[in-house]
Amino acid sequence: MHRTAGEGSEDRLLRLKSEALKAELTDVEVSSEERLVGDRGPQGGTPFERVALYEEPTRMGRHPVYRCFWLAVNILLVFAIVASIYGSVWEYSTRQYLRGFSDAVVPSGAAPQQKVEAILGWMQHGPTRLNAQDPTELLTRDPRASLNFRQLLEVCGGATNAFVNLAMSSGLNARRLLLLDSHRLTTHVVAEVKMDGRWIVVDPGFHFIARDDTGRFLTREDLEVPQVLQKVTANLSGYLPIYNYSSTAHVRLSRIPVVGVYLRKILNWVWPSWEESVNWTLLLERDSFAFFAASILALVFMVFVRQSLGFYGKRKLGVERKRFRQQFWQVGTLLFGQQR
């Protein structure tokens, strides 16, 4: 039998399509199991479509080091995402706990001075607190611990942590202040509360607001004068002379081994007001917020590294990576098939 011209053209067309399909499958390394998902042609005339979950150019297989780095970066990115979700839930629950606690301690609609006095009064004359059998096991930067255990409220660091967290939850702008000796070691910890545009010194450990004979609230600059500090603390039992304001800091970088001292000098040179411009207290005094901030930074960093690594692989190695939307579409096609 003789074939017509139309039949010959159809054969050539099918042969060209078959060769194109073979060339495409040759250029692509299928790294997962191929599955048949159904035919899209009329009456089953065209071959089944072959869909793979992951298709990468063969050049990816030729660069095992790059492949290992790509896998490691993706694993770390997943960990960063999980950590950021956990940190956000932890910080949210801590804020809700502190908000409820401050509502029970601080009168609603009170003035800033009244809020400070209410918190100090609760710390000094509050209900019976829990006693820890081993105080060294308590987390001093966990508000739930510093607000409920007597041993932490009796030391300046724990008392300041409790005060600052309650003050900030009640709407006050508060931060911690470290009093240092000549060797830049911490001798005492107090708080500062911003009232009327001035940072007023509050000492949660001794339960008082610094003020002079006329009732004017004092700042740390005022208390740098020894005579002023002596008048303010003259009636406080147990207040030591080393608790002075000649040397103070909000962040003690000297705790960082080796580079701490140099890091402060560099920051002071690059950004002289770095310690005053940013309130670092929550980052240093609340574990949940520190974890949340660190996880967000890690997430941003890993996204940047992944994008940079993908850009390098594409430009230098010729490795094309599958976009998430393409993988999502292929998985959907594999699960639900093609609609006729």
CORBEL-V951066 format. One line per field, one symbol per residue. ss: DSSP state (2 for helix, 1 for strand, 0 for the rest). phi: phi as a letter, one per 20 degrees, with the letter a starting at -180 (. if undefined). psi: psi as a letter, one per 30 degrees, with the letter a starting at -180 (. if undefined). A space follows every 50 residues. Layout:
ss=???
phi=???
psi=???
This chain:
ss=00002222222222222222222222211100001100000222000001 10001112222002222222222222222222222222222222222222 22222000000222222222222220000100002220000022220012 22200222222222222220000111111100000111111111100111 11100001101000001002222002222222200000000000000110 00222000022222222222000222200022222022222222222222 2222222222222222200000022222222222220000
phi=.eeffffffffffffffffffffffffdeeecfecedoddeflmfeffee cdfcccggfffecfffffffffffffffffffffffffffffffffffff fffedeffmffgfffffffffffecfffefdefcffefefddgfefeddf fffedffffffffffffffeoeecbeceedefeldfdbccccceclmcee ecdffdlbdfbefenffddffffffgffffffdfeefneeffeddfccae cdfffffmegffffffffffcgdffefceefffedcffffffffffffff fffffffffffffffedmeedffffffffffffffdmeef
psi=kkkleeeeeeeeeeeeeeeeeeeefefkjjflkklkglkflkggellkkj kkekkklffeffieeeeeeeeeeeeeeeeeeeeeeeeeeeeeeeeeeeee eeefekkkglleeeeeeeeeeeeegalkllkkejfffkjfgjeeefffke eeffleeeeeeeeeeeeefggljlllkkklafghkkflkalkkjkhgkjk kkjfeghlkklaffgkkklfeeffjeeeeeeegegjkgjlffilgfjllf kjfffkkdfeeeeeeeeeeeiegefffkjgeeefgjeeeeeeeeeeeeee eeeeeeeeeeeeeeeefgjkkkleeeeeeeeeeeeflkk.
